[in-house]
Amino acid sequence: MYRQGRNYENLNKGIFDGTGTYDIPRLFPEHCNIKNFIGFNFAKTCKQPYDKGLHFFIDDYQFTRLWSNPDTYLELLQKFKCVCTPDFSTYTDFPKAVQIYNHYRKHWLGAYWQNNGITVIPTISWSDKASFEWCFDGEPVGGAVAVSSVGTQLNKESRLLFMDGYNEMLARLQPSIIYFYGNVPDGCNGNIVRLAAYQEKFRDKAEVL
């Protein structure tokens, strides 16, 4: 009965239309005109979520529970104007299987949320050029996207990897708007709306005080 019900990896809750070699769940393009985003770690204490977006540019351990218990957080996420897909890590030193699994989990949750009436902004991430074979699978063309440069500008190699993926994203997805978390490196084109990283907000508040 367990196997017949496919009661594992959330497949009992939905198997979505997949794309690419790995059947990555497809997301539909969304358009959300908003500048005020907060991290998922502040979602429960947010007083006015209806005019805010929610991002996951935080440590993975703070949102893995969304994958383990997706139904538990639906009502909370539905309160926000839009929600980015979780930024499960795809570091270059991760085994490829783990990177692809994290990309799949990101898209399964995004498709599940869209299916439950949530406006979903896909978070685009990549590791190296080899990841281009699958890291854009399931991503919509022509809609809003979110990216982060945090941790990608530490050395010349990581900066080049970021720009390679960013330019590939522009060519393939042609996003209408790019919600950009962290500093925007020189050479990044597109309709960018910059989102201040948490440490910047904390610093700015301290300077005002």
C-alpha positions, 0 to 999 in steps of 0.5 A: 500500500505504501508503494502504491500510494507513492507516499514518499518525496511528496509524490503523494501530494502531486506529480507535476508536468516535468521538463528536461532529462530529470522531469523538473516540475514546470513553473508558469511565468508570474509578474509581481511589482513589488520592492519590499521583500523579507526573508523566510526566517521573518515570515511568522512574525511579519505584521503586514505580509500582504504587501510583501514578497518572501525570499529564501536567500538564507541558510538552507537549514532555515527552510528545509522544513518546507520540503519535509512538511509542505502543507504546514506552511501553505496558509502562512505563504498564502498571506504574502503578495508573492513568494520566491522558490527556495534557494536550495544550494547548488554549490560547485563542490556538491555532487551533481546528484545533490545539485539536481535533487535540490533543483528538483525540490525547489521546483516541486515546491514552486509548482505546489505553491502555484497549484495552491494559489500562491504567486511564485517568483522562481529563484534562479541558481546555477553552479558551473557551466555543466549545470546549464544542462539542467539548472534552467529546466522548469523555469518560465520564460518572460516572467519575473525571477530572483537571483542572489550574488551573495557569496559569488564575488569572493574571487575571480573564478567565482565572479566569472561563474556568476556572470556566465550563469547570469548571462545564460539566464538572460538569454534563455529566460528573457525575464521581465524583471530581476529581483536581485539580492545583494550587490549588483556586479558590473556587467549585469543587465536587465530590468533589475530591482535590487533587494538589500541583503539583511546585513545592509538593512541592519547596517543602515538602521544602525547608521540612522540611530 
